[in-house]
């Protein structure tokens, strides 16, 4: 159940990102910005219609997100992509993932200050 601790830590540490709602095209824009900054490939964006969570498929480099999501979910799923690229195969919610998650949140803070939620 260590993965539950990551979700709780993320909610408590970065609550403002959960309120920042974005659409599908904006999600891809953030993927491109994050990938450029961390010098890794841009993951492809898939649609997840039936649930409100996201999922990362490391073999295909695809992140599936709902049509309307939060910046925190975009960051969380991109951190899976970053951890996979930096540390090897998909490792779930371990310390390398948490390290990647912190790095993406730190970089993404600049977008909270300049922008407001679009929805």
Beta strands, then each sheet from edge to edge (+ up, - down):
strand 1: 21-23
strand 2: 44-47
strand 3: 55-57
strand 4: 62-65
strand 5: 68-70
sheet 1: 1+ 5-
sheet 2: 2+ 4+ 3-
end
